[in-house]
Amino acid sequence: MARQKPIPRKARKDFRSLTLREDYNRGKQLRRDKDEVQSISNSIVDMDSAILYYFNEVIKPTVTENKETVKVPLMYASPERWVSVQKNGFMRDKRQQIITPVIVFRRTGMQKNENMPTNKIDPSNPRNFQIFTQKYSQTNRYDQFSAQLGITPNKEHYSVVMPDYVTLNYEFIIWTSYIEQMNKIVEKINYTNNAYWGEPGKMRFRSRIESFSDASEMDAQERLIRTNFSVEMYGYIIPEEFNNYMTTKKYITPKKIIINMDVEKSAEEILDIDDKGSGVSIQTPSADVFGISTSNPITFTAGTGVTLSNDGVGFDGSQPLTQNISIGQSVGTTDSVTFNQITSNTLVFGNPTTYSYTGISGSVNITGSLTTNGNVTVNGDMSVLGTLTAQEIKTTYVSSSIIFESGSTRFGDTTDDTHERTGSVNITGSLNLNGYEITEISNDSGLTDASSTTLVTEAALSGFSAAEVSTVQTYLRKQYYKSSNSITTSTASFAAVSASAPDGYTATDENDFLFFINGQYMEHDALTIEQSGSVFLLQVDTDGIGYELESDDEIIAIGKFNS
């Protein structure tokens, strides 16, 4: 018989010290060579392959040439080929013939998908689980003994690391010979927007197609129909191993969990061994198998007003004992409870409202009348929704106020007291203010009564002032701007009328006006004015002013004109 070759000394391990390590777990040392479940991984190449499969097997772009259906090939462009395509604008075969129809694509970039969770679990210690149930087999047998003892098949647990969610960008170019062919291909590709691209049974990835752009060209020799579009693929990367740790790990559940229990019965009393040896059956334990009794029983004794169904009977736990506790009357929430007398330091009613010897805490709602022979003190506000009737109402706040039975009132006790009211005040009778009697408030704008006990309103005073001073004020406020409409050598005419001065005021003359010729002030010494009907005349002493007026001069007058 062949003997096993000993392990070299340098390769030997101290298994005793190995079992003392915190990370040592024999349950994790499982073989994977015979597993039907393979390690889960996904790479960038897998996502490139998903595009190739989806175009060739799902989209299947085709064109019709000479009444024949031609499949449009899809090619992944290498960097050299892509540069050539960008330079020439088309693809050629080995014989330098332009290839149409054809679809070429390349991967242009990859970014982190920030819309997905970024809290990655330690890749060397995965926590995401996928459970597979192992059926009965030679190593996991089913028999009557196992079924009766609760031995169940093992379950295989496979854990996989958290993937990296990424967004891959691809650029596509389509060439055809005719626009009709291009339209059919674009329609097919566009219909798959936001679909999951990939091979059945493998990982699939949601892909979003950007807008299509027409890049067709035409020269004297060749006619090329070209369309460019880009694809954004939402993928994920799962490496097969990380730092010599497999990212897919296997765990196996135990077949049976045994919990030990100390009982007062023997195994023969609890377990009924079948005479035929076919198995083991578990008896239903009697009531006292796991019973607990006390050496000193608990005894309940009825008291005043309380009745027990088993008064004075001790309870040691060996037998069940039911005690019904009752009182002389029902005290349910809907019952009428009667007591001869209740003595308590505090009574609490629902809201809650508390009645104690110190007072009432909470809200009190009284339906009916309330009579008290003593004084009532309210520390807060008091609202009376009905009529308040009192022989005398007296308020005290620094100073006092009294409302007498006759209706007379007195507020304050000194002249420096301040009384504030909000709202309207309706007074019937006279008002005495610091010894002065006021009998009425008049709205007579003529002030004809000249009463010493009457106050006038703002409207009356305004009407009186307007009537008395309106003429004078109107004249004093007049200041209008006029421009001459006719000029002779010494006279300037204005279509205006000068204002007349009221009685008691100096008549209007040239000093009530300012005159400017071509923007220059004109001295009053050489000026006189005259009103001729509806024409205002400015007479100029040309010798005194030193020049004559001309027809194209501009003379401005500012002063007391009628509007």
Residue, then its C-alpha position, 0 to 999 in steps of 0.5 A: m500500500a502506497r504511503q503519503k509523502p511527508i510534508p517538508r518541514k518548511a511547509r509544515k504549519d503549527f495548526r495548534s497556534l493557527t486555531l488560536r487566531e481570531d480570523y481562523n474559521r474551519g467553516k470558511q475553509l470549503r472547496r469550490d472546485k466541484d461547485e455548480v455555482q461559479s464565482i460572480s464577476n463582471s468586467i469592462v470587457d463583459m459590458d463591451s460584449a453585451i453591446l456586441y451581443y445585443f446588436n447582433e442577436v436582438i437589434k439585428p440591423t439589416v438593409t435591403e439591397n437588390k431585393e435581398t436582406v443584408k445584415v449590417p455588421l458591427m465592429y469594435a474599432s481599435p484606436e488605429r482604426w478609429v483614427s483612420v475612420q475620423k481622418n477619411g470619414f469612412m471604412r475600407d476593406k483589405r482591397q481598399q473598397i468602402i464598406t457599406p453598410v457597417i456600424v463601428f463603435r468604441r468606448t470613449g470614457m467611464q465615470k463613477n455613477e454617483n446616483m448609486p450608493t457609494n458606501k462599499i463594504d470591505p471587498s476582502n470581507p463581503r456581506n451580501f448573500q445569495i442563498f442556494t438550497q442543496k437537494y438530497s444527495q449521497t452526501n446529504r441523505y434523506d431518511q426516516f431517522s433524519a426526518q424524525l430528529g429534525i435533521t435538514p439538508n445543508k444550505e449553501h450561502y454564497s457572498v459577493v462583494m459590493p460592486d462599483y457602479v459606473t457609467l460607460n460612454y460609447e460612440f457609434i458611427i453608421w454608414t449606408s449607401y441610401i437614406e432609406q437604409m439609414n432610416k430603418i437602422v436608426e429606427k431599430i436602434n432608437y426603439t431600444n433606448n433605456a432597455y437592458w442590453g446583454e445576453p440572457g443568463k448573464m448580467r444586463f445593463r440599462s443603456r440610454i441612447e443620445s440624440f442622432s446626428d446626420a454627418s452625411e457627405m457627398d463629393a464628385q466620386e462617392r456618396l456617403i450616408r453617415t449618422n453619429f450617435s452615442v450610448e450611455m451604459y449604466g454598468y457595474i464592476i465586480p472583480e473576480e479576486f481582490n488582493n488574493y481574496m476571492t470576491t465570491k465566498k461559500y458558507i454552509t449552514p449546520k444540519k442540526i442545532i442541539i440545545n441542552m436542557d436540565v430536567e428532572k426526568s430521565a431520558e427513558e421517561i421523556l423518550d419512547i424508544d420504539d421496540k422495533g428500533s425503527g426510530v425515536s419518538i418524543q412524548t408530550p411531557s406531562a404537566d409536571v415534567f418541567g414544573i417548579s414548586t416552592s417550599n414556602p407557598i404564597t397565600f392571598t388573604a381578602g381584606t376590607g371590601v375585597t373578596l377572593s375566590n380562594d381566600g387563604v389558599g396557598f400557591d406553591g406552583s405545583q398546581p394551577l390556582t385561579q384567584n378571582i378578586s372582586i369588590g362589593q360593586s362594579v367600578g367600570t368607566t360606565d358604572s355608577v359608583t357610590f361611596n359614603q365618604i371619600t377623603s383624599n389629599t388630591l383628586v384628579f379628573g380627566n384633562p387633567t384637572t386636579y382638586s387638592y387642599t391648595g386649590i384647583s389645577g386645570s380647567v373647570n366647566i360648571t353647568g348650572s349655578l354657582t353660589t359662594n358665601g365667601n370671596v372669589t379671587v381670580n389670578g388669571d383672566m375672567s371672561v363673562l359670556g353673559t350678563l354681569t350684574a353687580q351692585e358695585i364694580k370696583t377695580t384696583y390697579v395703582s389707582s382705583s375706579i368705581i362704577f356706582e349704582s346710578g351709572s356714574t363712574r370714577f377712574g383714577d384719583t389724580t390728574d396724572d393717571t393715564h386711561e387708554r381705550t380701544g374702540s369708539v366712545n359715544i358721549t351723550g351730554s357735556l365734556n369737562l376738560n380741566g374746568y372747561e366745558i365742551t358741549e358739542i363738536s361743530n362741522d360748520s365751515g362758516l363758524t357762524d355761532a362763534s361759541s366758546t364751548t364748541l370744538v370745530t372739526e378738521a373739515a369745518l376749519s378747512g372749509f373756513s380757511a379755503a373760503e377766506v384765503s383761497t383768492v389770496q393763496t391762489y394769486l400768490r401761488k401763480q407762476y406760469y411759463k409763457s413763450s412769445n408768439s410775435i416779435t417786432t423791433s420793440t414789442a413782444s406779444f404773448a397769448a396770455v392774460s396776466a392775473s389780477a391782484p386781490d384787494g389790499y395787494t399791489a397791482t400786478d406790474e412788470n416786477d411780478f414777471l421775469f423775462f429772458i431773451n435767447g436765454q439771457y435775463m432782461e433788465h426790468d428798467a427798460l421793460t413795461i407791460e400792457q394787457s391788450g385784450s387776450v394779448f400780453l404785450l412786453q414793451v422794450d426801451t431799445d435805447g435803454i437796453g442797448y439793442e433792438l428785438e428781432s423776429d427770430d429771437e426767443i423771449i420767455a416770460i415767467g410770472k403771474f399769468n392766469s392758467 
